Amino acid sequence: SPTSEPTTRWESEVAQGKSDPFRFFSKIGEEFWDDNKDLEASGIDVAPDGSHLILVSDEGEIIFLNLRDYESGHCKISSISGVDGDDLEGVAIDPGAWDPDDMHVYIVHEGADDDDPILYKVSYEFNDGRCSARVVDSANLEGAIPCMKTSNGIESLGLKSASSGGDPAVFFVGIQDTGNVYEVTSEGESTGSDSCYEGGMGGDDISGATYSSKYGHLWSYVESKNSIAVVDPAQDCTVATYRIGSGMDEEGLALDFEHKLLYMAVDGQGDGSVVSVYNFTYPQGLDECIDSRGSCGGFQVCGGKKRGNNFFG
């Protein structure tokens, strides 16, 4: 696995704004992806203990990549019990609902055109190349975001705040063809009509998102720009942009802030997906807006019928 202690010189250059905050280290599971060229990876997140990655695919699979050994111990599930349809796009873990002995992850169906955008809570097991998963709850997000009858749907999912006590988890969901990001709860509710943000760089095609609660920044990957935008929701503006994409159809972004690692997932479009890992150090001085596009608040939710809690028992 990569070092979690980048060189002092590199960290200093990042802090002074002289270098990008990430540095390529390796690819993960190259043989696994070669053996599964039909998989088109989309969303990605990292387990809270840093032991594995969880991905979903455009065809409805869920994939687990072992981070203890990049070359072995990976696993995929072709269909998830309780998931209706394919086109899974986002993955996010709520630490309030995750324990090494009781693991859960949230995944989202894109909900494009006439499909419903469904947020699934999935219970899973993953150990030494063996895995299983089943849906334990779901929520229809149609009543939390604008209607998407002619949209490409949700393309990214990122955790904003963990569940705690009786409060549900809150997520950022990004809409591909507008680039807007909305706050929704794990119960399928909007957090308010002002909880919408421009995903960065003034463009569409947002495809990945992750949030730093420590710094209050949303890191979003904008595929059409092959770049990451760092958004400050409190100021309704972008505070930094970094070019990182290779033009290979990157569709997933995850940051492990504790271990100073960044992960990128490439779709592959039938040629085999790729997951890359970068050493990462948090840049300093991200407190000034570099644009003035502002919020997309004041939106109208679609108002569809929600599925109840414990839908799957």
BELRA-V86667 format. One record per pair of residues at least 24 apart in sequence whose C-alpha atoms are under 10 Angstrom apart, sorted by the first residue. I is the first residue (numbers start at 1). J is the second residue. If there is no record, write none. Layout:
I J
I J
This chain:
1 25
1 26
1 28
1 67
1 68
1 69
1 70
1 277
2 26
2 67
2 70
2 259
2 260
2 261
2 277
2 278
2 279
3 259
3 260
3 261
3 278
3 279
4 258
4 259
4 260
4 261
4 278
4 279
4 280
4 281
5 259
5 260
5 261
5 279
5 280
5 281
6 260
6 279
6 280
6 281
10 280
10 281
11 280
11 281
11 282
11 283
12 281
12 283
12 284
13 283
14 280
14 281
14 282
14 283
14 284
15 281
15 282
15 283
15 284
15 285
16 283
16 284
16 285
17 283
17 284
17 285
17 286
19 242
19 283
20 241
20 242
20 243
20 244
20 280
20 281
20 282
20 283
21 242
21 260
21 262
21 278
21 279
21 280
21 281
21 282
21 283
21 284
22 242
22 244
22 260
22 261
22 262
22 277
22 278
22 279
22 280
22 281
22 282
22 283
23 244
23 261
23 262
23 277
23 278
23 279
23 280
23 281
24 244
24 261
24 262
24 263
24 276
24 277
24 278
24 279
24 280
25 261
25 262
25 276
25 277
25 278
25 279
25 280
26 70
26 263
26 275
26 276
26 277
26 278
26 279
27 70
27 71
27 263
27 264
27 265
27 274
27 275
27 276
27 277
27 278
28 53
28 65
28 66
28 67
28 69
28 70
28 71
28 72
28 74
28 263
28 265
28 274
28 275
28 276
28 277
29 65
29 66
29 67
29 69
29 70
29 71
29 72
29 73
29 74
29 273
29 274
29 275
29 276
30 70
30 71
30 72
30 272
30 273
30 274
30 275
30 276
31 70
31 71
31 72
32 65
32 70
32 71
32 72
32 73
32 74
32 75
32 76
32 272
32 273
32 274
33 74
33 268
33 271
33 272
33 273
33 274
33 275
34 271
34 272
34 273
34 274
35 272
36 76
36 270
36 271
36 272
36 273
37 268
37 269
37 270
37 271
37 272
37 273
37 274
38 267
38 268
38 269
38 270
38 271
38 272
38 273
39 63
39 76
39 78
39 267
39 268
39 269
39 270
39 271
39 272
39 273
39 274
40 251
40 265
40 266
40 267
40 268
40 269
40 270
40 271
40 272
40 273
40 274
41 88
41 89
41 249
41 250
41 251
41 252
41 265
41 266
41 267
41 268
41 269
41 272
41 273
41 274
41 275
42 87
42 88
42 89
42 90
42 91
42 155
42 156
42 207
42 208
42 249
42 250
42 251
42 252
42 253
42 264
42 265
42 266
42 267
42 268
42 273
43 88
43 89
43 90
43 91
43 92
43 107
43 108
43 155
43 156
43 157
43 158
43 207
43 208
43 209
43 250
43 251
43 252
43 253
43 254
43 264
43 265
43 266
43 267
44 89
44 90
44 91
44 92
44 93
44 107
44 156
44 157
44 158
44 208
44 209
44 210
44 251
44 252
44 253
44 254
44 255
44 263
44 264
44 265
44 275
45 90
45 91
45 92
45 93
45 105
45 106
45 157
45 158
45 159
45 208
45 209
45 210
45 252
45 253
45 254
45 255
45 256
45 263
45 264
45 265
46 91
46 92
46 93
46 253
46 254
46 255
46 256
46 261
46 262
46 263
47 92
47 93
47 94
47 95
47 98
47 99
47 100
47 103
47 104
47 105
47 256
48 93
48 94
48 95
48 98
48 99
48 100
48 256
48 258
49 95
49 98
49 99
49 100
49 256
49 258
49 259
50 256
50 258
50 259
50 261
51 100
52 126
52 127
53 254
53 263
53 275
54 91
54 92
54 93
54 105
54 107
54 126
55 88
55 89
55 90
55 91
55 92
55 107
55 252
55 265
55 275
56 86
56 87
56 88
56 89
56 90
56 91
56 107
56 108
56 109
56 252
57 86
57 87
57 88
57 89
57 90
57 251
57 267
57 273
58 86
58 87
58 88
58 89
58 109
58 110
58 267
58 269
59 85
59 86
59 87
59 88
59 89
60 84
60 85
60 86
60 87
60 88
60 89
60 109
61 86
61 87
61 88
62 88
62 91
62 107
62 131
62 132
62 133
63 126
63 131
64 125
64 126
64 127
64 129
64 130
64 131
65 126
65 129
65 275
66 126
66 127
66 128
66 129
68 128
72 128
72 129
73 126
73 127
73 128
73 129
73 130
74 126
74 127
74 128
74 129
74 130
74 131
75 126
75 127
75 128
75 129
75 130
75 131
75 132
76 126
76 129
76 130
76 131
76 132
77 130
77 131
77 132
77 133
79 132
79 133
79 134
80 122
80 124
80 132
80 133
80 134
80 135
81 122
81 132
81 133
81 134
81 135
81 136
81 312
82 120
82 121
82 122
82 133
82 134
82 135
82 136
82 137
82 138
82 311
82 312
83 107
83 108
83 109
83 118
83 119
83 120
83 121
83 122
83 134
83 135
83 138
84 109
84 116
84 118
84 120
85 109
85 115
86 110
87 111
87 112
87 153
87 154
87 155
88 117
88 118
88 119
88 154
88 155
88 156
89 153
89 154
89 155
89 156
89 157
89 207
89 208
89 251
89 252
90 119
90 154
90 155
90 156
90 157
90 158
90 173
90 174
90 207
90 208
90 209
90 251
90 252
90 253
91 119
91 120
91 156
91 157
91 158
91 159
91 208
91 209
91 252
91 253
91 254
92 121
92 156
92 157
92 158
92 159
92 160
92 171
92 172
92 209
92 210
92 254
93 121
93 122
93 157
93 158
93 159
93 162
93 169
93 171
94 121
94 158
94 159
94 160
94 161
94 162
94 163
94 164
94 168
94 169
94 170
94 171
94 186
95 159
95 161
95 162
95 163
95 164
95 169
96 161
96 162
96 163
96 164
96 165
96 168
96 169
97 121
97 123
97 162
97 163
97 164
97 169
98 123
100 125
100 126
101 125
103 133
104 133
104 134
104 135
104 136
105 133
105 135
106 135
106 137
106 138
106 157
106 158
106 159
106 171
106 186
107 135
107 138
107 156
107 157
107 158
108 138
108 139
108 140
108 141
108 154
108 155
108 156
108 157
108 173
109 140
109 141
109 153
109 154
109 155
109 156
110 148
110 151
110 152
110 153
110 154
110 155
110 156
110 173
110 174
110 175
110 176
111 140
111 141
111 142
111 147
111 148
111 149
111 151
111 152
111 153
111 154
111 155
112 147
112 148
112 149
112 150
112 151
112 152
112 153
112 154
112 155
112 175
112 176
113 147
113 148
113 149
113 150
113 151
113 152
113 153
114 147
114 148
114 149
114 150
114 151
114 153
115 142
115 148
115 149
115 153
116 140
116 141
116 142
116 147
116 148
116 149
116 153
116 304
116 305
116 306
117 141
117 142
117 143
117 144
117 145
117 147
117 148
117 153
117 154
117 188
118 142
118 154
118 188
118 306
118 307
119 157
119 184
119 185
119 186
119 187
119 188
120 186
121 186
121 310
134 312
135 310
135 311
135 312
135 313
136 309
136 310
136 311
136 312
136 313
137 186
137 187
137 307
137 308
137 309
137 310
137 311
137 312
137 313
138 186
138 187
138 188
138 306
138 307
138 308
138 309
138 310
138 311
138 312
139 185
139 186
139 187
139 188
139 189
139 305
139 306
139 307
139 308
139 309
139 310
139 311
140 186
140 187
140 188
140 189
140 304
140 305
140 306
140 307
140 308
141 173
141 184
141 185
141 186
141 187
141 188
141 189
141 190
141 301
141 302
141 303
141 304
141 305
141 306
141 307
142 188
142 189
142 190
142 301
142 302
142 303
142 304
142 305
142 306
143 184
143 188
143 189
143 190
143 300
143 301
143 302
143 303
143 304
143 305
143 306
144 182
144 183
144 184
144 185
144 187
144 188
144 189
144 190
144 191
144 192
144 193
144 300
144 301
144 302
144 303
144 304
144 306
145 173
145 175
145 181
145 182
145 183
145 184
145 188
145 189
145 190
145 192
145 193
145 195
145 196
145 299
145 300
145 301
145 302
145 303
145 304
146 175
146 182
146 299
146 300
146 301
146 302
146 303
147 300
147 301
147 302
147 303
147 304
148 175
148 177
148 302
149 302
150 177
151 175
151 176
151 177
151 178
152 176
152 177
152 178
152 205
153 177
153 178
154 179
154 180
154 181
154 206
154 207
155 179
155 181
155 205
155 206
155 207
155 208
155 209
155 251
155 252
156 181
156 205
156 206
156 207
156 208
156 209
156 210
156 220
156 221
156 251
156 252
156 253
157 181
157 182
157 183
157 184
157 207
157 208
157 209
157 210
157 211
157 220
157 252
157 253
158 183
158 208
158 209
158 210
158 211
158 218
158 219
158 220
158 253
158 254
159 183
159 184
159 185
159 186
159 209
159 210
159 211
159 212
159 213
159 218
160 184
160 185
160 210
160 211
160 212
160 213
160 216
160 217
160 218
161 185
161 211
161 212
161 213
162 186
162 213
171 210
171 211
172 196
172 197
172 209
172 210
172 211
172 218
173 206
173 207
173 208
173 209
174 198
174 199
174 204
174 205
174 206
174 207
174 208
174 209
174 220
175 199
175 204
175 205
175 206
175 207
176 203
176 204
176 205
176 206
176 207
176 208
176 222
176 223
177 203
177 204
177 205
177 206
177 207
178 202
178 203
178 204
178 205
178 206
179 203
179 204
179 205
179 206
179 207
179 220
179 222
180 204
180 205
180 206
180 295
180 296
180 297
181 206
181 209
181 218
181 220
181 233
181 295
181 296
182 296
182 297
182 299
186 309
187 306
187 307
187 308
187 309
188 306
188 307
188 308
188 309
189 301
189 306
190 301
192 297
192 298
192 299
192 301
193 296
193 297
193 298
193 299
193 300
193 301
194 295
194 296
194 297
194 298
194 299
195 233
195 295
195 296
195 297
195 298
195 299
196 233
196 236
196 294
196 295
196 296
196 297
196 298
196 299
197 231
197 232
197 233
197 234
197 235
197 236
197 237
197 238
197 293
197 294
197 295
197 296
197 297
198 231
198 232
198 233
198 236
198 237
198 238
198 293
198 294
198 295
198 296
198 297
199 228
199 229
199 230
199 231
199 232
199 233
199 236
199 237
199 238
199 295
199 296
200 227
200 228
200 229
200 230
200 231
200 232
200 236
200 237
200 238
200 239
200 240
200 241
200 291
200 293
200 294
201 225
201 227
201 228
201 229
201 230
201 231
201 237
201 238
201 240
201 241
201 290
201 291
201 293
202 229
202 238
202 291
202 292
202 293
205 251
206 251
206 252
207 249
207 250
207 251
207 252
207 253
208 250
208 251
208 252
208 253
208 254
208 264
208 265
209 251
209 252
209 253
209 254
209 255
210 252
210 253
210 254
210 255
210 256
211 254
211 255
211 257
212 255
212 256
212 257
212 282
214 257
215 282
215 284
215 286
215 287
217 286
217 287
219 253
219 254
219 255
220 252
220 253
220 254
221 245
221 250
221 251
221 252
221 253
221 254
221 264
222 250
222 251
223 247
223 248
223 249
223 250
223 251
223 252
224 249
224 250
226 250
228 253
230 286
231 286
231 289
231 290
232 286
232 287
232 288
232 289
233 294
233 295
234 295
235 287
235 288
235 289
235 292
235 294
235 295
236 289
236 291
236 292
236 293
236 294
236 295
236 296
236 297
237 288
237 289
237 290
237 291
237 292
237 293
237 294
237 295
238 286
238 287
238 288
238 289
238 290
238 291
238 292
238 293
238 294
239 285
239 286
239 287
239 288
239 289
239 290
239 291
240 283
240 285
240 286
240 287
240 288
240 289
240 290
240 291
241 290
248 273
248 274
249 273
250 274
250 275
255 280
256 280
257 281
257 282
